[in-house]
Amino acid sequence: MKKKFTFVVATPSLNQGRYLSQTIKSVWMQKGDFLIKHVVADGGSTDNSVDILKQYQTDLKKNKFKICCLGILFDWKSKKDKGQTSAIAEVFKSCSGDIYCWLNSDDYLKSDNIFATVKNIFEQQKPNIITGDAIYVKPNGVVIGRHYSATILKNEGFVNEKNLKLLEQFDIFSQPSTFFDKSIAKENRLDEEFFYCMDWDLWLRAMRNHATFYKINRVLSCMRRHSESKTNKFGEKYFREKNIFYSKHKLYNINFVYSFLKLRYLSTNNKVVRFLIMIIIRILKKIKKTFWGSKTIVG
């Protein structure tokens, strides 16, 4: 019997009952000739998350949900864990498949043919990692912006070395729009030391291990921005972790300032803003070259 092509999807969650249902539906509605293994790792929610998970599990067993793929294997657990990164890593460790990804419980896939598109490219082009664009939405789903990957990586196809080197400045990939093969999930693995930078760390290590990246020029996922989302809570912990990240990868901390400005420069069409930012970037480059040399600033 021919082995079924399998997607492994990890969904870490904590008190996101308000959005959890849409996340699950966006995975289960995928159409194509593949199997989906979907595991929700709930960190001990006290809202209605567990009730939602139980209901979806019951509906799946009773065939109340229309399945448009070869099958869905759904599992979940709700207990206090070591954090989001540890929960995702545990799912990847325990599940076998062909393509892996994680989708946070407040994000969702853009349409029902995302997996089919990803599968087709993996089979034809055979990259290690596929990444696409993403949009930012309000809690009610209203679009408020587009992830900067669309501005930086404009060409569809394999990402060249020059653009991949931008990973040494900032995370150029949208996490919920990124899919990877077994070598990335099982061999590179997520570093549980990180809470904010685990995806960036994974991409950077994969690049340095000569993984191949393929860019799709279409929106694959929607990233929800709300008061409780992790990306809205950048503070001392986030910047402390940044220092650890740069130290681990032997990148000096001034790169954070440089990458922040460079990103804003690439993401705006305002000529005045671009001019002012470029002046600051040039000053930073001179300072960098004077004290440490130019190797740790790319671009």
Contacts in CASP RR format, 6 or more apart in sequence:
PFRMAT RR
TARGET T0000
AUTHOR 0000-0000-0000
METHOD contacts of the structure
MODEL  1
MKKKFTFVVATPSLNQGRYLSQTIKSVWMQKGDFLIKHVVADGGSTDNSV
DILKQYQTDLKKNKFKICCLGILFDWKSKKDKGQTSAIAEVFKSCSGDIY
CWLNSDDYLKSDNIFATVKNIFEQQKPNIITGDAIYVKPNGVVIGRHYSA
TILKNEGFVNEKNLKLLEQFDIFSQPSTFFDKSIAKENRLDEEFFYCMDW
DLWLRAMRNHATFYKINRVLSCMRRHSESKTNKFGEKYFREKNIFYSKHK
LYNINFVYSFLKLRYLSTNNKVVRFLIMIIIRILKKIKKTFWGSKTIVG
4 34 0 8 1.000
4 35 0 8 1.000
4 70 0 8 1.000
5 33 0 8 1.000
5 34 0 8 1.000
5 35 0 8 1.000
5 98 0 8 1.000
5 99 0 8 1.000
5 119 0 8 1.000
5 123 0 8 1.000
6 34 0 8 1.000
6 35 0 8 1.000
6 36 0 8 1.000
6 37 0 8 1.000
6 96 0 8 1.000
6 97 0 8 1.000
6 98 0 8 1.000
6 99 0 8 1.000
7 30 0 8 1.000
7 34 0 8 1.000
7 35 0 8 1.000
7 36 0 8 1.000
7 37 0 8 1.000
7 97 0 8 1.000
7 98 0 8 1.000
7 99 0 8 1.000
7 100 0 8 1.000
7 101 0 8 1.000
7 115 0 8 1.000
7 119 0 8 1.000
8 37 0 8 1.000
8 39 0 8 1.000
8 91 0 8 1.000
8 92 0 8 1.000
8 95 0 8 1.000
8 96 0 8 1.000
8 97 0 8 1.000
8 99 0 8 1.000
8 100 0 8 1.000
8 101 0 8 1.000
8 185 0 8 1.000
9 27 0 8 1.000
9 36 0 8 1.000
9 37 0 8 1.000
9 38 0 8 1.000
9 39 0 8 1.000
9 100 0 8 1.000
9 101 0 8 1.000
9 102 0 8 1.000
9 103 0 8 1.000
10 39 0 8 1.000
10 41 0 8 1.000
10 87 0 8 1.000
10 88 0 8 1.000
10 91 0 8 1.000
10 92 0 8 1.000
10 100 0 8 1.000
10 101 0 8 1.000
10 102 0 8 1.000
10 103 0 8 1.000
11 23 0 8 1.000
11 24 0 8 1.000
11 27 0 8 1.000
11 38 0 8 1.000
11 39 0 8 1.000
11 40 0 8 1.000
11 41 0 8 1.000
11 102 0 8 1.000
11 103 0 8 1.000
11 104 0 8 1.000
11 105 0 8 1.000
12 41 0 8 1.000
12 43 0 8 1.000
12 83 0 8 1.000
12 84 0 8 1.000
12 87 0 8 1.000
12 88 0 8 1.000
12 102 0 8 1.000
12 104 0 8 1.000
12 105 0 8 1.000
13 20 0 8 1.000
13 40 0 8 1.000
13 41 0 8 1.000
13 42 0 8 1.000
13 43 0 8 1.000
13 45 0 8 1.000
13 49 0 8 1.000
13 104 0 8 1.000
13 105 0 8 1.000
14 42 0 8 1.000
14 43 0 8 1.000
14 44 0 8 1.000
14 45 0 8 1.000
14 49 0 8 1.000
14 84 0 8 1.000
14 105 0 8 1.000
15 45 0 8 1.000
15 46 0 8 1.000
15 47 0 8 1.000
15 49 0 8 1.000
15 228 0 8 1.000
16 23 0 8 1.000
16 45 0 8 1.000
16 47 0 8 1.000
16 49 0 8 1.000
16 104 0 8 1.000
16 105 0 8 1.000
16 106 0 8 1.000
16 228 0 8 1.000
17 45 0 8 1.000
17 47 0 8 1.000
17 48 0 8 1.000
17 49 0 8 1.000
17 52 0 8 1.000
17 105 0 8 1.000
18 47 0 8 1.000
18 139 0 8 1.000
19 105 0 8 1.000
19 106 0 8 1.000
19 108 0 8 1.000
19 139 0 8 1.000
19 224 0 8 1.000
20 40 0 8 1.000
20 49 0 8 1.000
20 52 0 8 1.000
20 53 0 8 1.000
20 105 0 8 1.000
21 52 0 8 1.000
21 56 0 8 1.000
22 108 0 8 1.000
23 103 0 8 1.000
23 104 0 8 1.000
23 105 0 8 1.000
23 106 0 8 1.000
23 107 0 8 1.000
23 108 0 8 1.000
24 38 0 8 1.000
24 40 0 8 1.000
24 52 0 8 1.000
24 56 0 8 1.000
25 108 0 8 1.000
26 103 0 8 1.000
26 108 0 8 1.000
26 109 0 8 1.000
26 110 0 8 1.000
27 36 0 8 1.000
27 38 0 8 1.000
27 103 0 8 1.000
27 109 0 8 1.000
28 36 0 8 1.000
28 38 0 8 1.000
28 60 0 8 1.000
28 65 0 8 1.000
28 67 0 8 1.000
28 72 0 8 1.000
29 68 0 8 1.000
29 112 0 8 1.000
30 36 0 8 1.000
30 68 0 8 1.000
30 69 0 8 1.000
30 109 0 8 1.000
30 112 0 8 1.000
30 113 0 8 1.000
30 114 0 8 1.000
30 115 0 8 1.000
30 116 0 8 1.000
31 68 0 8 1.000
31 69 0 8 1.000
31 112 0 8 1.000
31 113 0 8 1.000
31 115 0 8 1.000
31 116 0 8 1.000
32 68 0 8 1.000
32 69 0 8 1.000
32 70 0 8 1.000
32 115 0 8 1.000
32 116 0 8 1.000
32 119 0 8 1.000
33 69 0 8 1.000
33 70 0 8 1.000
34 69 0 8 1.000
34 70 0 8 1.000
34 115 0 8 1.000
34 116 0 8 1.000
34 119 0 8 1.000
35 69 0 8 1.000
35 70 0 8 1.000
35 71 0 8 1.000
35 72 0 8 1.000
35 73 0 8 1.000
36 69 0 8 1.000
36 71 0 8 1.000
36 72 0 8 1.000
36 73 0 8 1.000
36 115 0 8 1.000
37 73 0 8 1.000
37 75 0 8 1.000
37 95 0 8 1.000
37 97 0 8 1.000
38 72 0 8 1.000
38 73 0 8 1.000
38 74 0 8 1.000
38 75 0 8 1.000
39 74 0 8 1.000
39 75 0 8 1.000
39 76 0 8 1.000
39 91 0 8 1.000
39 94 0 8 1.000
39 95 0 8 1.000
40 53 0 8 1.000
40 74 0 8 1.000
40 75 0 8 1.000
40 76 0 8 1.000
40 77 0 8 1.000
40 105 0 8 1.000
41 76 0 8 1.000
41 77 0 8 1.000
41 81 0 8 1.000
41 87 0 8 1.000
41 88 0 8 1.000
41 90 0 8 1.000
41 91 0 8 1.000
42 49 0 8 1.000
42 50 0 8 1.000
42 53 0 8 1.000
42 76 0 8 1.000
42 77 0 8 1.000
42 78 0 8 1.000
42 79 0 8 1.000
43 78 0 8 1.000
43 79 0 8 1.000
43 80 0 8 1.000
43 81 0 8 1.000
43 83 0 8 1.000
43 87 0 8 1.000
44 50 0 8 1.000
44 78 0 8 1.000
44 79 0 8 1.000
44 80 0 8 1.000
44 81 0 8 1.000
45 78 0 8 1.000
49 78 0 8 1.000
49 105 0 8 1.000
50 78 0 8 1.000
53 76 0 8 1.000
53 78 0 8 1.000
56 65 0 8 1.000
56 74 0 8 1.000
57 74 0 8 1.000
57 76 0 8 1.000
58 64 0 8 1.000
59 65 0 8 1.000
60 72 0 8 1.000
60 74 0 8 1.000
68 112 0 8 1.000
69 115 0 8 1.000
81 87 0 8 1.000
81 90 0 8 1.000
82 192 0 8 1.000
83 195 0 8 1.000
84 104 0 8 1.000
84 195 0 8 1.000
84 198 0 8 1.000
84 230 0 8 1.000
85 190 0 8 1.000
85 191 0 8 1.000
85 192 0 8 1.000
85 194 0 8 1.000
85 195 0 8 1.000
85 198 0 8 1.000
86 192 0 8 1.000
88 102 0 8 1.000
88 190 0 8 1.000
88 198 0 8 1.000
89 189 0 8 1.000
89 190 0 8 1.000
89 192 0 8 1.000
91 102 0 8 1.000
92 100 0 8 1.000
92 185 0 8 1.000
92 186 0 8 1.000
92 189 0 8 1.000
92 190 0 8 1.000
93 186 0 8 1.000
96 182 0 8 1.000
97 182 0 8 1.000
98 122 0 8 1.000
98 181 0 8 1.000
98 182 0 8 1.000
99 115 0 8 1.000
99 118 0 8 1.000
99 119 0 8 1.000
99 122 0 8 1.000
99 179 0 8 1.000
99 180 0 8 1.000
99 181 0 8 1.000
100 179 0 8 1.000
100 180 0 8 1.000
100 181 0 8 1.000
100 182 0 8 1.000
100 184 0 8 1.000
100 185 0 8 1.000
101 176 0 8 1.000
101 178 0 8 1.000
101 179 0 8 1.000
101 180 0 8 1.000
102 175 0 8 1.000
102 176 0 8 1.000
103 109 0 8 1.000
103 176 0 8 1.000
103 221 0 8 1.000
104 176 0 8 1.000
106 224 0 8 1.000
106 226 0 8 1.000
106 228 0 8 1.000
106 229 0 8 1.000
107 176 0 8 1.000
107 221 0 8 1.000
107 222 0 8 1.000
107 223 0 8 1.000
107 224 0 8 1.000
108 221 0 8 1.000
108 222 0 8 1.000
108 224 0 8 1.000
109 176 0 8 1.000
109 220 0 8 1.000
109 221 0 8 1.000
109 222 0 8 1.000
110 135 0 8 1.000
110 219 0 8 1.000
110 220 0 8 1.000
110 221 0 8 1.000
110 222 0 8 1.000
114 220 0 8 1.000
114 221 0 8 1.000
117 216 0 8 1.000
117 218 0 8 1.000
117 220 0 8 1.000
118 130 0 8 1.000
118 179 0 8 1.000
118 216 0 8 1.000
118 220 0 8 1.000
121 127 0 8 1.000
121 130 0 8 1.000
121 214 0 8 1.000
121 216 0 8 1.000
122 130 0 8 1.000
122 179 0 8 1.000
122 181 0 8 1.000
125 157 0 8 1.000
125 158 0 8 1.000
125 214 0 8 1.000
126 212 0 8 1.000
127 158 0 8 1.000
127 212 0 8 1.000
127 213 0 8 1.000
127 214 0 8 1.000
128 180 0 8 1.000
128 181 0 8 1.000
128 183 0 8 1.000
128 184 0 8 1.000
128 206 0 8 1.000
128 211 0 8 1.000
128 212 0 8 1.000
128 213 0 8 1.000
129 178 0 8 1.000
129 179 0 8 1.000
129 180 0 8 1.000
129 181 0 8 1.000
129 184 0 8 1.000
129 203 0 8 1.000
129 206 0 8 1.000
129 211 0 8 1.000
129 212 0 8 1.000
129 213 0 8 1.000
129 214 0 8 1.000
130 178 0 8 1.000
130 179 0 8 1.000
130 180 0 8 1.000
130 213 0 8 1.000
130 214 0 8 1.000
130 215 0 8 1.000
130 216 0 8 1.000
131 149 0 8 1.000
131 153 0 8 1.000
131 159 0 8 1.000
131 173 0 8 1.000
131 174 0 8 1.000
131 177 0 8 1.000
131 178 0 8 1.000
131 179 0 8 1.000
131 213 0 8 1.000
131 214 0 8 1.000
131 215 0 8 1.000
131 216 0 8 1.000
132 149 0 8 1.000
132 173 0 8 1.000
132 174 0 8 1.000
132 177 0 8 1.000
132 178 0 8 1.000
132 215 0 8 1.000
132 216 0 8 1.000
132 217 0 8 1.000
132 218 0 8 1.000
132 219 0 8 1.000
132 220 0 8 1.000
133 146 0 8 1.000
133 147 0 8 1.000
133 149 0 8 1.000
133 150 0 8 1.000
133 174 0 8 1.000
133 177 0 8 1.000
133 216 0 8 1.000
133 217 0 8 1.000
133 218 0 8 1.000
133 219 0 8 1.000
133 220 0 8 1.000
134 146 0 8 1.000
134 147 0 8 1.000
134 149 0 8 1.000
134 174 0 8 1.000
134 176 0 8 1.000
134 177 0 8 1.000
134 219 0 8 1.000
134 220 0 8 1.000
134 221 0 8 1.000
134 222 0 8 1.000
134 223 0 8 1.000
135 143 0 8 1.000
135 145 0 8 1.000
135 146 0 8 1.000
135 147 0 8 1.000
135 219 0 8 1.000
135 221 0 8 1.000
135 222 0 8 1.000
135 223 0 8 1.000
136 143 0 8 1.000
136 144 0 8 1.000
136 145 0 8 1.000
136 146 0 8 1.000
136 147 0 8 1.000
136 222 0 8 1.000
136 223 0 8 1.000
136 224 0 8 1.000
136 225 0 8 1.000
137 143 0 8 1.000
137 144 0 8 1.000
137 222 0 8 1.000
137 223 0 8 1.000
137 224 0 8 1.000
137 225 0 8 1.000
138 144 0 8 1.000
138 224 0 8 1.000
138 225 0 8 1.000
138 226 0 8 1.000
139 224 0 8 1.000
139 225 0 8 1.000
139 226 0 8 1.000
141 222 0 8 1.000
141 224 0 8 1.000
144 225 0 8 1.000
146 219 0 8 1.000
147 174 0 8 1.000
147 177 0 8 1.000
147 223 0 8 1.000
148 172 0 8 1.000
148 263 0 8 1.000
148 266 0 8 1.000
148 267 0 8 1.000
149 172 0 8 1.000
149 173 0 8 1.000
149 174 0 8 1.000
149 177 0 8 1.000
149 215 0 8 1.000
150 217 0 8 1.000
151 266 0 8 1.000
151 267 0 8 1.000
152 163 0 8 1.000
152 166 0 8 1.000
152 172 0 8 1.000
152 266 0 8 1.000
153 159 0 8 1.000
153 163 0 8 1.000
153 172 0 8 1.000
153 215 0 8 1.000
154 217 0 8 1.000
155 215 0 8 1.000
155 217 0 8 1.000
156 215 0 8 1.000
156 216 0 8 1.000
156 217 0 8 1.000
157 214 0 8 1.000
157 215 0 8 1.000
157 216 0 8 1.000
158 212 0 8 1.000
158 213 0 8 1.000
158 214 0 8 1.000
158 215 0 8 1.000
159 213 0 8 1.000
159 214 0 8 1.000
159 215 0 8 1.000
163 172 0 8 1.000
164 207 0 8 1.000
164 213 0 8 1.000
165 298 0 8 1.000
166 172 0 8 1.000
166 298 0 8 1.000
167 200 0 8 1.000
167 203 0 8 1.000
167 204 0 8 1.000
167 207 0 8 1.000
168 204 0 8 1.000
168 249 0 8 1.000
168 251 0 8 1.000
168 255 0 8 1.000
168 296 0 8 1.000
168 298 0 8 1.000
169 255 0 8 1.000
169 258 0 8 1.000
169 259 0 8 1.000
169 262 0 8 1.000
169 297 0 8 1.000
169 298 0 8 1.000
169 299 0 8 1.000
170 200 0 8 1.000
170 259 0 8 1.000
170 260 0 8 1.000
170 262 0 8 1.000
170 263 0 8 1.000
171 197 0 8 1.000
171 199 0 8 1.000
171 200 0 8 1.000
171 203 0 8 1.000
173 199 0 8 1.000
173 203 0 8 1.000
173 213 0 8 1.000
174 220 0 8 1.000
174 221 0 8 1.000
174 223 0 8 1.000
175 199 0 8 1.000
176 220 0 8 1.000
176 221 0 8 1.000
176 223 0 8 1.000
177 219 0 8 1.000
177 220 0 8 1.000
177 221 0 8 1.000
178 199 0 8 1.000
178 203 0 8 1.000
180 206 0 8 1.000
183 211 0 8 1.000
184 202 0 8 1.000
184 206 0 8 1.000
184 211 0 8 1.000
188 202 0 8 1.000
188 205 0 8 1.000
188 206 0 8 1.000
188 209 0 8 1.000
188 211 0 8 1.000
189 202 0 8 1.000
190 198 0 8 1.000
190 201 0 8 1.000
190 202 0 8 1.000
191 198 0 8 1.000
191 201 0 8 1.000
191 202 0 8 1.000
192 198 0 8 1.000
193 244 0 8 1.000
194 201 0 8 1.000
194 241 0 8 1.000
194 244 0 8 1.000
194 245 0 8 1.000
195 237 0 8 1.000
195 241 0 8 1.000
196 230 0 8 1.000
196 234 0 8 1.000
196 237 0 8 1.000
196 238 0 8 1.000
196 241 0 8 1.000
196 242 0 8 1.000
197 241 0 8 1.000
197 242 0 8 1.000
197 245 0 8 1.000
200 245 0 8 1.000
201 245 0 8 1.000
201 248 0 8 1.000
201 249 0 8 1.000
203 213 0 8 1.000
204 249 0 8 1.000
206 213 0 8 1.000
207 213 0 8 1.000
223 231 0 8 1.000
225 231 0 8 1.000
225 232 0 8 1.000
226 232 0 8 1.000
239 256 0 8 1.000
242 253 0 8 1.000
242 256 0 8 1.000
243 253 0 8 1.000
245 251 0 8 1.000
246 252 0 8 1.000
246 253 0 8 1.000
246 255 0 8 1.000
246 256 0 8 1.000
250 296 0 8 1.000
251 296 0 8 1.000
252 288 0 8 1.000
252 292 0 8 1.000
252 296 0 8 1.000
254 284 0 8 1.000
254 287 0 8 1.000
254 288 0 8 1.000
254 292 0 8 1.000
254 296 0 8 1.000
254 297 0 8 1.000
255 296 0 8 1.000
255 297 0 8 1.000
257 284 0 8 1.000
258 281 0 8 1.000
258 284 0 8 1.000
258 285 0 8 1.000
258 288 0 8 1.000
258 297 0 8 1.000
261 277 0 8 1.000
261 280 0 8 1.000
261 281 0 8 1.000
261 284 0 8 1.000
262 277 0 8 1.000
262 281 0 8 1.000
262 299 0 8 1.000
264 273 0 8 1.000
264 277 0 8 1.000
265 273 0 8 1.000
265 274 0 8 1.000
265 277 0 8 1.000
265 278 0 8 1.000
265 281 0 8 1.000
268 274 0 8 1.000
284 297 0 8 1.000
285 294 0 8 1.000
285 297 0 8 1.000
288 294 0 8 1.000
288 296 0 8 1.000
288 297 0 8 1.000
END
